[in-house]
Each structure stands twice: as C-alpha cells, then as structure tokens.
Amino acid sequence: MITSAKIEDATALTLLINSAYRGETSKKGWTTEATILEGSRTNETEILEIIKDSKQTLLKFTDDKTILGCVLLIEKASKLYLGMLTVSPELQNSGIGKKLLAAAEDHAIQLGLKRIVMTVISIRKELIEWYKRRGYQDTGEREAFPVSDIHIPIVDEQLEFMVLEKRL
C-alpha cells in the first residue's frame, strides 16, 4: 500500500533510507551509494522537516505496517522534483520501486504538473539506465555535488548530478 508518510514514520524512514543508500546493509541491493560515498544519506530532523512541509510529500510503501520503500516529491513551480526513491535492499528488483515511481507520476498529474525532474549522481550508470527505461531522459544539465559531513565522497572521480526529466 502506498500512502503519505506521517510524523510517527520518521524514525523508520530514516533507518530505511540510510540502510538502502549507505553502509554495509546497502550493498545487499543494487542501488547502493556505499562504493562512492560515506556518511548518512539523511537524518530524522530532515525527514521530519519534509513531512511537515506542505510543498513536499514523502510517499511510503508498506506491507503489514512495515515500511519497505519511499519516495520524496517536491512541488517546484511547473514541475515535480523526485528524490530519495528508496527500496529496502533485500527487496530491490521486486517491483516496489516501479510502483513508487508510478505513484509519483500519478501525484504529479493530480497536481496538474506535466514534468518530473530528478538528479542522479552521474557515475551511477546502472541507476540512470533504470530511469531511462522508464521514460526519463538526460536533460544535459549538470549540478555540483554537495560535499558535507553527510555526503563524503570516497572516490577519486569528481561527482556531479545529472538532471533527468520525464514529460507526462
């Protein structure tokens, strides 16, 4: 079931997102960033701020009350920004990501938005190809990758974001 996240989901969402993106547990899935970044992907304060913000929606995928996936959606003028698409590492390739992506596209349509945009670290080729198979295209735009105490690169390559877009 896909529903909007609530305040009481913040701890579970934080644990899920961090386990899917960084650290040893993330290596069980194919979408890990653990080979290119150290640190946490998010924290509970950020998740709470997202949930409380009326321009942001955090959809969660649950099964028997356990949160197995989520996606962040942010209304930005004439487009919807999609971020933090997350599926529990043990359940990646089970269709949850596709369901969350479809729910994100439905959300954009309900808001009257005709485009979804996202940023993906440009060296994450397999993930970029996954999005391209679902209709997202490289816009040619690039954004600087923010280095901070949360995002700590462990590769020699210069990291940047590739902007992908899908017109609905």
Residue pairs with C-beta under 8 A, 6 or more apart in sequence:
1 61
1 62
1 63
2 59
2 60
2 61
2 62
2 99
2 100
2 103
3 59
3 60
3 62
4 57
4 58
4 59
4 60
5 13
5 47
5 51
5 58
5 59
5 60
5 70
6 51
7 48
7 51
7 52
9 51
9 60
9 67
10 44
10 47
10 48
10 51
11 44
12 67
13 47
13 58
13 60
13 67
13 70
14 42
14 43
14 44
14 47
16 67
16 68
16 69
16 70
16 86
16 88
17 41
17 42
17 47
17 70
17 84
17 86
18 40
18 41
18 42
19 25
19 26
19 88
19 89
20 26
20 29
20 31
20 32
20 41
20 86
20 87
20 88
20 89
20 92
21 31
21 32
21 33
21 34
21 37
21 41
21 86
22 32
22 33
22 34
22 37
22 38
22 39
22 40
22 41
23 34
24 34
25 89
26 32
26 33
26 34
26 89
27 34
27 89
28 89
28 90
29 87
29 88
29 89
29 90
29 92
30 92
30 93
30 126
31 87
31 89
31 92
31 127
32 89
33 41
33 121
33 124
35 154
35 155
36 121
36 123
36 124
36 153
36 154
36 155
36 159
37 151
37 152
37 153
37 154
38 152
38 154
39 149
39 150
39 151
39 152
40 150
41 84
41 150
42 84
42 150
43 150
47 58
50 56
50 58
50 72
51 58
55 74
55 75
56 72
56 73
56 74
56 75
57 72
57 73
57 74
57 107
58 70
58 71
58 72
58 73
58 84
59 70
59 71
59 73
59 100
59 103
59 104
59 107
60 67
60 69
60 70
61 67
61 68
61 69
61 70
61 87
61 96
61 99
61 100
62 68
68 87
68 88
68 91
68 96
69 85
69 86
69 87
69 88
69 91
69 96
69 97
69 99
69 100
70 84
70 85
70 86
70 100
71 82
71 83
71 84
71 85
71 86
71 100
71 101
71 103
71 104
72 82
72 83
72 84
72 85
73 80
73 81
73 82
73 104
73 107
73 108
74 80
74 81
74 83
75 81
75 111
75 113
76 117
78 113
78 114
78 115
79 108
79 113
79 114
79 115
79 116
79 117
79 165
80 104
80 107
80 108
80 111
80 113
80 115
80 116
80 117
81 116
81 117
81 118
82 101
82 104
82 116
82 117
82 118
83 118
83 119
85 97
85 100
85 101
85 104
87 94
87 96
87 97
87 100
88 96
97 130
98 134
101 134
104 116
105 116
105 166
105 168
108 114
108 115
108 116
108 168
109 168
113 168
114 167
114 168
115 165
115 166
115 167
115 168
116 136
116 165
116 166
116 168
117 139
117 163
117 164
117 165
118 131
118 136
118 163
118 164
118 165
119 143
119 161
119 162
119 163
119 164
120 127
120 128
120 131
120 161
120 162
120 164
121 145
121 159
121 160
121 161
121 162
122 128
122 142
122 159
122 160
122 161
122 162
123 155
123 157
123 159
128 138
128 162
128 164
131 164
132 138
132 164
134 166
135 166
136 164
136 165
136 166
137 164
137 165
137 166
138 162
138 163
138 164
139 163
139 164
139 165
140 163
141 162
141 163
142 160
142 161
142 162
142 163
143 160
143 161
143 163
144 160
144 161
145 151
145 153
145 158
145 159
145 160
145 161
147 153
153 159
